[in-house]
């Protein structure tokens, strides 16, 4: 039966959506220095709201980067403590010309709200705050369990500040489990808990050739070209089938269990639909002998994201660049140690570097993979709450992506994370026309309310 908190949330849906639109109007792009003040404004907006709904000890915590927001309510003795996590920063909106409506002017179309950050992660952050508000309003300012919030503004740029904060403030953040709302449903109307994430090592290789840019007519044939060095190096990192050639790369890694593989086979997944609508390529690539879900969730990868350097403006300029760069990342699976992988990769890149070129490797971020057990009371309560809202059994999936903070919660705070997200596979996070399906926003709020009520029983 619907609790009075669920009724409160249902009566206030339009109000909640209006507030979310105000948050979405703030262009809190964490990677762009010119938006530093907007990022701070978004942090203040979230903190003000946390205070307004009745959370205590609300604090906007300055860091070397963007601020963290903390708040808590700890008056439920003997009940579990949840650490609610989300992030208020967003990806850059480019390319702007591909948006149908402006990225920071939230617009409703076919039951979706379109804006940068709609689903990743402002909409999902707002679900957490609104669930707590509904519980407080319905129960005279009381919550069924103890709640701590830690909200960051650097998730899209590596999350260094929160990683340091978690290590420094173990006692302050002590909890029984974390609630992370930054994932998606496997398919529309299918309640989903994410129980595994890949790790990440993100690097940039710098190749240095001549001391300055040179004229390719006068010096071509004598001067080393850093681009060719990078092409040569990158072409030897993987074979044509997708196997990674770094010596020792696959050593010791852990495969998914038979039960997990069986469960994945039962998921409503059509490879052809995925190829056509999600990827939009003529064929899918990757290691033979593994299904698409296995390849994207539980096999390691190596990808190249960009190769800045030389002359890239329209038109022609005959130049041998002094230096060129390649941004290369590897996704890791359980039991692969990011430091070890980085060491092997660095050694291999050095070995492949042709004469006349010097290479340097810069590391942007690194973190291990993580798999959460499904037989703890928190996952069980979440599963029941989702069943009440969706009237269907929950599926357990992994994600090919990385949420480094989940690993920090696991390794530093020693707590499991319940990754309960309500995005959809076609929500265009990180792309133009990002959206959040409005019914999922409301279902998310209701699911969190029911989840917290179950844990408080």
N, C-alpha and C positions, 0 to 999 in steps of 0.2 A: 504493500500500500504506500501511497505517496506520503512522505513526511511533510510537516509544515514548512521545513526548509526548502523542499522541492517545490511546494506550492508558491513560496515567496519568489523563488527563482523564475518560475513560469510566469508569475504576474509581472515581473520586472524585466522581461526579455528585451523589450524595446529600449529601455533605459540603459541596460548593460551594453547593448549594441552601439548606442549613441556615444557612450563613454569610450568604448573601444575605438570608434572613429576618431575621437579627439586624440587618442594616443597614436593612432596611425598617421595623423597629420604631421607629427613631429619627425623630421627626416634624420633619425638617429643612426646614420651610417658610420659604423665604428672605424672603418679603414680610412676615412677621408678626413684629414686634419681640419679642413674648412667646416666640418660638421661637429667639431668638438663640443661647441656650446649647445647644439641640438641634442647631442647624446646626453649631456648633463641635464638638459631640460626634461628629457624622457625619464631620467632617473628620479628627478624631483617629482614629476607627475605620478610615478608609481609610488614613491614614498608618501606623498600627500594622501593618496587613496588608501594606502595601508593604514595610515593614522586615522583617517575618517571612518573606516569600517570597524575600528576598535582594536587593531593590533597594537602591541606595546613595544617599547624600546626601539622604535623605528629610527633607523640611522642611515644616512647617505655617507658611505665610507670612501674617502678619497684613496686612490691608488696611483701607482706610476702611470697607469693608463686611464681608463674610464672608471667612474665610481661603481661600487657595489651597493646594493640596498639590502639592509637587514631589518627584520621585524619578528616579534614572537608573541605568543599567548600561551602561558605555561601554568594554567590553573586547573588541570585535570589530573589530580594525583592518582597514581596507580594505572593510568591509561598510557598507551604508547605515544611516542613523540615522532612526528613526521617532519622531515626537512624538505620544504617545497622549493624546487629549483625551476627557474626559467631564465630567459634573457630578453632584454629590451632593445638590444642593438639589432640592426638589420644590414643586409647585403646592399651594395650599391645598386641603383635601379637600372643601370645601362644594359642594353641599348634603349634609350628613351623613345626613339621613333617607333619601336615595336609595341609600345603600350597603347591600348585602345582608349584608356582614360588615364589622367596623370597619376603617377605612382604614389604620390603623397596626398591625393584627394580621394579618399575611400569612396567607392561607387558600388551600388548594389545592382547586380544583373542575375537573372535566373537563380535566385536564392543563394547567390554567392556574394561575398564582399571582396572587391578587388582593390589591392593596395600592396606596396612593398611592406613586408613584415606581417601581413594579415594572418598567415598560418605559422610563419617562422620568424618570431615566436610570440608576437604581441597578442594575437588572438588566444593562444594557449596559456600565456602568462595571465591574461585577464580571466580565463576560466578558473584558475586556481584562486585568484583574489575574490572573484564573485561567489564561488562556492563557499568560501569562508564567511563572506558577508551574509549570505543567505542563512548559514548555520547560526551565526551570531544573532541576526534579527529574529529568527524563529525561536531562539532559546534564551531570551533575555540576556544577550551578551555573553553567553557561555558556548564553549565548543566541546564536542564529544571526546576530543583527544588533545594532546599538546601539539602546538604548531610552531615551527620556525621557518622563516622565509630567507633564502639567500638568492638574490636576483643579480645577474651580471650584465655588463655592457660591452663585453669583449668576446662573446662566443664566436662571432664571425671573423675574429682576427687572432684566434689561438688561445684565448682565455688564460693568459699568464697570471693576471692579478688574482683571479679566484683560486687558481691552483696554489699560489703562494699563501693566500688567506686561509684556505682549508688546512694547510700545514701548520700555520701559526696559531689558528684558533680552534684546535680540535675540541677543547672543552666546551666552548661557546656553541659549536655546531653539533655537539653530541646528540644523536637521535637513534631511533630504532630502525628507521628506513628512510629512504629519500623518495619523493614523488617527482618524476621528471616528465614534464609535458612538452615534448619537442620531437615527437615521432608521428607515425600515421597509421591509419587503418589499412589493412592489406587490400581490402576492396570496399566499395560503398556498403554501408549497413552491416559490416562484418566486424564485431568487436575484437580488438586486437591488442595483445600485449607484446612489446618488443623485449626479447630476453637475451639478445646478443648483439654486439657491435664489433666492427673490425677496428683494429688499431691503425695508427698512421705514423709514417715518417715523411715529412714534407721538406724537400731540399731545393736549393738552387745551385746548379753547377755554373761557375764562372770560368770561361776559357779566355786566357790572355795570350795574344800573339805578338804582333809588332808593338812598338811603344806608342804609336799614334795611328790614326786612320790613314791608310795609304791609297794612292791612285792605282786602280787595278791594271791600267795600261802600262804604267812605268814599272810596277813592282810585281804584277801577276806572273807567277812562274818562279819567283824567288822568295817571296814573303809567305810565311805560314798563315792560313786563314782559319780563325777560331770557329767559324761556322762549320767548316768541314770536319774540324776536330770533334765538335759536338755531335755532328751527324754520325761520324764513325763510332764514337763512344756509345751513343744511344742505340744505334742499330745492333750493338752487341750485348745490350742489357737483357734482351728478350729474343726468343726465336720466332719464326713465322707462325708457329701454332699458339704462341702466348706463354710458353714456358719461360720462367725467369732464369737467367743464366749466371747470376751472381753465385760464386761457389759457396756452398753451405747454406744457401738462402732458406731451403725448405726443412732444414734439420730440426727434428723434435716437434714439429707443429702437430696440433691435435685436431683430428677429424670430428665432425658432428657424430652423435650417437645414432645407432640404427633406428631408435624410436623417433628421433628428430627428423631423420631423412624420410621415414614413413609418413610422418605428419605433414611434411612439406609437399609430398606427392598428392596429399588430399586437398591441398589449397586450390581455390578456383583460379588457376593460372593458365592463360592461353599464350603460348610462346609467340604465335603469329600476331596476335593482337598487341602484345608487348613490343614486338619488332616494329610493327607498322605505326602504332599510335604513340608509344612512349619514346622509342629510340628513333624511329623514322629513318632507318637505313635499309639498304638492299638485303644485307644478311647480318646475322649476329656473329660475333667473333669470340675467341677465347679457347681455353684448353679443351680438347676433345675428351669425351668420356665423363663429363660432369654436366648436370642440368644447369639451366640458367640461374635458378635460385641458389644452387650450390656454388656456382662460380661467383655470384655477386654477394653472397652472404658469408661463405665459409672457405673460400680460396683466397690466397694473397694475390695482390696485383701490383703492377708497376705502370704508371701513366705519365705522359708528358703534357703539361698544361699550357706552356707558352715559351717562346724563344725570342725574347727581346734582344735587340742589338743591331748594329749596322744601319742601313738606310731603309726605312719602312714607309716613308711618305709617298703620295702618288707620284708617278713619273720615274725617271731614271737618274741614278747617280752611281758612277763606277767607283766603288769604294771597297777596299779590304778593311774590315773593321779591326780596331785594336783589340776589342773584347766583345764577347757575345755570351749570352746566358741561356740556360735551359732550366725551367722549373719542373722538377721531377718528384713525384710522390709514390710511396708504396703503401698499400693497405695491408695490414697484418691480421693474422688469425690467432686464436688462443695458443699459448706456449711459444710464440715467437717473441723474443726480447728485442724491443726497439733499439736499445743501445748496441746490441750485438749485430743486428741487421745493418744499422748505420755504419758500424765499423767495417763489416764485410763489403758493403756497397762502396764506401770511401776507398778502400784498398783496391777494389776491382776497377773503379773509375780511374784511379792513379795509374794502374797497370795498363789500361786501354788508351791513356792519353798519348797522342802521337808526338813525335819530336818537334821542337820549335814552339810548343804550346805548354803553358802552365795552367793547371786547373785548381780551383779552390771550391770547397763545398760549404755552403751556408745552410744552417738548419732553421727552418721556420717553426716547426712543431713536431713533437713526437710523443706517442703514448701507446700503451699496449691494448690488445683486444680484451673484451670482457664478456663472459657469459654468466647470466644470473640463473640460479636454481629456481625451479617453478614450484617447489613443495614447501615454501615458507608461508606463514599465516597472512602476510601482506599481499602476496600474489593471489592467494586463495580468496581473500576478501575483495580484491579488485575484480577478480573473475566473476564473483557473485554479483557485485554492483553492476558490472557491464551486462550481465545476463538480464538483470531487471530492466535495464534501460533499452537494450537492443532485442530482447526476447530470443537470443541465439547464444550458442556456445562460443566462448572466446577461443580464438586461435593464437598460438604462440609463434612468433616469427623472429628472425634476426634481421638486422639492417646492415647493408654494405657500408654505411657511413660510420663516422666516429663521433662520439660525444665524450671528449676526454674527461669531463668532470665526473662521469659515471665511474670511470676507472679510479679516479681520486677518491670518490666516496667509498668504493670497495676497498682500496688499498690503504688509505690514510685513516678514514673514519670507521672502517670495518663494517660498513652497512650495505645491505642490498638496495638496489634501485628498482622501483616500479615504474617502468617506462610506458606511460599510458598517454598516447597521443591520438589526436582526432583529425589529423590532416588526411588528404587523399593522394593517391599516386599521381594524379594529374593536376595538383595544386600549383605547379610552376614555382616551387621555392627556388630562389637564386636565379630565376629567369623572368622575362617580361610577363606582365599580366598574372602575377601571383594572386592567389585567391584563397579564401577559407569558406567552406560550405556552411552557411549560417545555421541550418539545423544541427550540424556537428558541433558548432560552438555551444549551442544550448544543451545538446546531449552530453558534451564534455562537462559542463557545469553540474548537470544532474548526476553524472557518474561519479564525480569527485565527492559530491555531497553524500551520496549513498555509501561510497567507499569509506569515508571518514565515520559515518554513523555506524557502520558495521564494526569498525575497529574499536569504537567506543562502547559497544554493547557489553 
